[in-house]
Amino acid sequence: MSEKSKKWKTSTLSIHGLSKIKNSYHSVTTPIIHTSNFYFDNCQEVWDFMKSKKEGQIIREHEYGRYGNPTQEVCEKKLAAIEGAERAILFSTGMSAVILTIMAYMKPDGHIIFTNDCYRQTRDFATNFLEKFGIEVSLVEPQAEAIEAAIRPNTNIIFTEAPTNPYLRVIDLKSVVKIAKKYGIMTMIDSTLATPYNLKPIDFGIDIVIHSATKYLGGHNDLLAGVVLGKSSVLEELNKIQRMIGATPSPMTCFLLERGLKTFALRMEHHNRGGQAIAEMLESHPKVERVWYPGLKSHPDHEIAKSQMRGFGSVITFLIKGDNEKTWKFIDSLELFLITPSLGGSESLITQMSTMSFFDYPEEYRKSIGIVDNLVRIALGLEDIEDLMNDLKQALDKI
């Protein structure tokens, strides 16, 4: 990264990035290099390439699609620039990024600490699969004190989210990093809901940052991808595993993601404005019992969020005043919100957490973690904020 580009802001980096594909006929947009493999002109070129790779040098970039692609490379470099990271590695989905990152750095007979409001699939992997590898797991409150209390002699990873899902808890990253360095533990964070526009965990000393690029980074509900970011030396082990397992995104996915990034900063400004305005409206509405949104003073982590985040996104979780029947009535009365999981796209989405995300959990367990029938999560899209607000109001009026 040049001294000049280091000063560029997110909107500039998300358009110009730091690299282009060579010999692409002066194309302004990044071409889709749709190939599974890359040929050599002669045997000597193959020999030179293999020799240089063995010696840790690079004389050409690509040989096989599982190991990388020019379209993918441009997208990765742009993502790294936006995050302020040395390197980015793209994956086929957010969960493949999460799981393979954990597997790359877990240790035999090791111990990993997860904060307990992590994404449901991450938590399931931690509790149902890691023990098969002989890994001990602790789930703790998203607080630095709880993390330190859970540390054991064999702890080597702390995995958290910020904000978490669905209660949008925001952990004090400075305190977590201080604790991790004290005990020599690697830190990983799923920062999907924050995005690098609102939070840059690397600036706080976090080792590895993960995003489901399906969400705000892609921004249009039309792709699946994940990305892991950090120092080049740290990510080399993960790169080896990805090359082996092959959870790589397609060239078309990389093209869509790189194109989506061009409007990333503009979209996040709209998401932040809409999230704050609608969270405040919902909190004041007589038919809403409680709202979770880091931008509200009532949120338990509001002060931490203010000190760390530029904005608070467009995911809002709240309780309807009423039972399951009234919750269904509210959801079914909405005209602009689509009933589906996910977030961060151009369309506004709504989820009843107990049915969409936690239906296969026993009812007693769901209630023990606060997943009750009247708990609703909305993910605002890019529609007019006033239109979304009016739609929510008219649906609340019907219950």
Secondary structure by P-SEA (a helix, b strand, c coil): cccccccccaaaaaacccccccccccccccccccccccccccaaaaaaaaaaaaaccccccccccccccaaaaaaaaaaaaaaccccccccccaaaaaaaaaaacccccbbbbbcccccaaaaaaaccccccccbbbbbbcccaaaaaaaccccccbbbbbccccccccccaaaaaaaaaaaabbbbbbccccccccccccccccccbbbbcccccccccccccbbbbbcccccaaaaaaaaaaacccccaaaaaaaaaaacaaaaaaaaaaaaaaaaaaaaaaccccccccccccccccaaaaaaacccccccbbbbbccccaaaaaaaaaacccccccccccccbbbbbcccccccccccaaaaaaacccccbbbbbbccccaaaaaaaaaaaaaac
